[in-house]
Amino acid sequence: MANPNIVAATSILGNTGVATLTTSLVTFFTVPSSTVYKLNSITVANKSASAATVDLTVSVDGTNDRYLAYDINVPAATTLIILTKDQSIYVPETGTMKALASAGTALDLVYSYEAIS
């Protein structure tokens, strides 16, 4: 597993992903081979009338998850900003991001990223 040289990139594609979180830790992306994802923003919106919590993990090797957010409270009918472009992070090939919510389908996750290859 080698990280692509982002200075010599032949493709940089902007993308937005969405997911409704459940009470199970679910992978919402796995970075393809020969690609790096630059995460620019992550927001979580609580659609319910009750507070819920969110966990978000990142793995740079596809195996060992590390928490980017752990048990963070998202009050009812609010949006939480977890990551902004001025704090962007790179996830190398085979890396993953996973998330879960404390309450059913109360939380929606929206993230923007650049796929660099």
Secondary structure in CASP SS format (residue, H / E / C, confidence):
PFRMAT SS
TARGET T0000
AUTHOR 0000-0000-0000
METHOD secondary structure of the structure
MODEL  1
M C 1.00
A C 1.00
N C 1.00
P C 1.00
N C 1.00
I H 1.00
V H 1.00
A H 1.00
A C 1.00
T C 1.00
S C 1.00
I E 1.00
L E 1.00
G E 1.00
N E 1.00
T E 1.00
G E 1.00
V E 1.00
A E 1.00
T E 1.00
L C 1.00
T C 1.00
T C 1.00
S C 1.00
L C 1.00
V E 1.00
T E 1.00
F E 1.00
F E 1.00
T E 1.00
V C 1.00
P C 1.00
S C 1.00
S C 1.00
T C 1.00
V E 1.00
Y E 1.00
K E 1.00
L E 1.00
N E 1.00
S E 1.00
I E 1.00
T E 1.00
V E 1.00
A E 1.00
N E 1.00
K C 1.00
S C 1.00
A C 1.00
S C 1.00
A C 1.00
A E 1.00
T E 1.00
V E 1.00
D E 1.00
L E 1.00
T E 1.00
V E 1.00
S E 1.00
V C 1.00
D C 1.00
G C 1.00
T C 1.00
N C 1.00
D C 1.00
R E 1.00
Y E 1.00
L E 1.00
A E 1.00
Y E 1.00
D E 1.00
I E 1.00
N E 1.00
V E 1.00
P C 1.00
A C 1.00
A C 1.00
T C 1.00
T E 1.00
L E 1.00
I E 1.00
I E 1.00
L E 1.00
T C 1.00
K H 1.00
D H 1.00
Q H 1.00
S C 1.00
I E 1.00
Y E 1.00
V E 1.00
P C 1.00
E C 1.00
T C 1.00
G C 1.00
T E 1.00
M E 1.00
K E 1.00
A E 1.00
L E 1.00
A E 1.00
S C 1.00
A C 1.00
G C 1.00
T C 1.00
A C 1.00
L E 1.00
D E 1.00
L E 1.00
V E 1.00
Y E 1.00
S E 1.00
Y E 1.00
E E 1.00
A E 1.00
I E 1.00
S C 1.00
END
